[in-house]
């Protein structure tokens, strides 16, 4: 089995590596890595197979259930979602998001065994010969669920249980402790799926930048004043749209605010 096929059969590891790429991109301010992650998210959103895998892996990762019967049924119902797809279709979908950068990343995730067992359940054909293998993998996933603990983020901002935020929970404490409070606030909103929250932060930051510019317009340097007025005019004409460029625009706005400080 080639490395690509091996990785393509395990969406959990793919997801984990992309999470790591994003966290490194944010902490090192590496826009290329953030761009790679953005492409991954867009691909997941557009492809039903990838989206369902993401949701199923997330369902199981976050599930806390001490009742073995209920946990077993929960696993079965999640895995059954993939019965409408062929193994070939799932592999092709997963292969479409595998990039060279994934092979450069060290896989450090304490849920590696969980991901492997979920992969076994998705890709193993239900035949008499495979029953023991399926039962063993199911038992391992159920054991994870009944011993799982509710994830708590030891930071001032608690991330919501939205599609993107669940990617980040386990990385948050380790990777983002160096961010200042404004960067944490921006990060919280960037991984928030609610447009209203994004709009609120953008509007507040825009207003803050304009107020800071107003406070600097009493300078005697005409060149600086002219530049400040041009920036203010641009901000006043900002349409504050929540579109595919939002992450880039809000990042630039935060950078402007920090520079004005």
N, C-alpha and C positions, 0 to 999 in steps of 0.2 A: 504494500500500500504506500503510495507516494505521500510526501508531507502535506501537499495541498488537499488530497483526499482525506487524510487523517484529520486535518483541521476542519475541513468542510463538513465532516460528520459530527462535529461538536460545536454547535452554535454558542454554547455557554463560554467556551474558551475564547471564541471570536469576540464575543461581547465584553469579556473581561479585559482582553488586550486593548480594544478600542477605548474602554474606560480609562485605562492606564495612559493611553496616548493623549486623551483629553486632559487628564490631570497634569501630565508633564507639560503639555502645551500652555496651560494656564499658569502654572508655577514658574515656568521658564520664559513665559511671554513669547512662545514660539507659534507664530500665526500659521505656519505650514501644518503643524500638528492639529491645531484647532480646525483647519480647513479639511483635513483628512477625516476628522471626527464628524464634521458637519455633513460631508458627503455620505458617510456611513448612515447617519440618522435619516437623511433624505431618502436613501435607498431602502431603509427599513420601512419607512412610512409608505413608500410607493408599492411595495411588494407584499402581498398578503401572506405568503409563506414566511418571509422574514419577520413580518409584524407578529404573526401568530407564535412563532418561535420565541421572539422576544417576550411576549406577554406570558407564555407558558413557563419559560425559565424564570421569569420574574415572579409569577404566581407561586411557584414551588420554592424559590429562594426565600420569599417573605412569609410563607405560610407557617403559622404556629397552631398546632392542633394535637392535643394529647390523646384523643380518642383514636385508637388504631384503625378501627373500621371506617371512620369518617376520613381519616388521612389516606387510607388505601383507596377509597372511592374517589377522593380528590385527585390523586395521582392518575387513576384510570381515566377519569373524565378529561383531564388535561391532555393526556397522551392520545386519547381517541380523536382529538381535534385534527390530528395529522392523517387520519385514515382516508381522507378525501384526496390526499396527495400521494404521488408515487415517490419511491425512494430517490429515483433519478431527478424528479422535479425539485425535491428538497436539496439534494446535493448541488444541483445547478444554481439554485438561488443562493446558497451559502458560498459557493465558489465565486459568485459575481462580486462579493464584497471582500474577498481575500486579496490583499495587496502586499507588495514586497515588504513594506514597513512592519507588517505583522510578524515576519520572521526575525526582525531585528529586536523584538521586544522580549524581555524575560517574563515568563508567565509565573506570577506569584499570586496565588489565590487559594485560600483554604477550602474552597468549594470545588476543587478540581475533580475529586471523586464523585461528587454529586452530579456535576456536568457529564461525566463519563457514563454514569448510570442512566441519566435521562437520555443520552444519546443512544445507549443500548436499547432502551424502550422504544425509541422512535424508529430505529433502523433495523431492529430484529424482526424477522418474519415470524408470525405465529404458526409454528409447526410443532408437531409432537416432539421433535428433536430439540427444539429451542425452549420448551416450557420451563425447564429448570433455570435456564439463563434469565428468562423474563421474570420469573418469580424472585430470583435473587436480586436482580436490579430493582424490582419494585420494592422489595423489603428494605433495601439500602436507602432508597428515596424516602420511604415512610419513616425509617429510623431518623433520618435528617429532620423531617417535619416535626416529629413528636419530641425531639430534643432541641428544636430551634428556639431561639430567644428573639423577642421583639427588638429590632434595631433602634438604638438610641444614639443621637448625634450630640456629642458633648461640646456644643458650640452655642453661641448666642442665637443663631438662626437655625431652626429646624426645617429640614427640607421636606416638601410635600410628597405624597405618594403618587406622583404623576409619572408618566412614561419615562421621561428623561431623568427625573430626580432619583428614581430607584437605581439607575445606573451608578450614581455617584455616592450613595450612602456609605459603603464600606471603604471608600477612598478618602472621604472628606476629612476625618480627623488627622490622618497621616499626611495628606498632601497640602491642605489648605490652611494650616495653622499660621503660616507666615503672611497671609493676606491681611491687609488692614480692614477696618470695619466697612468702609465704603466698597471695597472690592468684594467683600463677603456678601454685601447687599446686592451688588450687581450680579454676582455668581448665582445667588439664590433666584433672582428673577430670570436670568438667562436659561436656567434649567426648569423654570416654572412654565407650565403649559397654558396658563391663563393670560389672555391678551390684556385683560383689565389691569393686572398687576404690572405687566410690562409698560403699558401706557402710563400708569401712575408714576413709576420710577423715571421714565423718560421725561415726562412733563416736569417733575420736581427737579431733576438734574438740569434740564434746559433753563428753568427759571432761576436756579442757583447760579448758573454760568452768566446769565444776563445781569443778575444783581451784582455779581462780582465785577463784571465789566463796568457797570455804572459806577462802582466805587473806585475805579481806576481812571475814569475819564477826566479827572481834575489835573492830570499831568500837563506839564508845560511843553512836553515833547510832542510836537504836532505830528510827527511821523508815527509815533506809537499810538497817539489818539486816533489817527486815521485808520490804522490797522484794527484797533479795538472796535471802532464804529462799523467797519466792514464785517467783522466777525459777529457783532451784535445784530446787524441787519440780516445776516444769513441765518442766525438763530431765530430771529423773529419770524422769518419766512419758512421755517422748518415745518413741514406738514405733519410731523410726528406719526408717520405711518408705521403700522406693524406689518412688515413684509419680510421677504427673505433676506433683506439687508439689515434687519433690525440689530442683530448681534454686533455687526461691524459698526453701525451707527452709534449704538449706546456705548461701545468701547471707546470710540473716538470722543464722544461727549465726556466720558469720565476722564479721559486723558487731558482734554481741554480744561476741565475743572481743576484737575491736579496741577496743571501748568499755571493756571490763574492764581492758584494759592501761593 
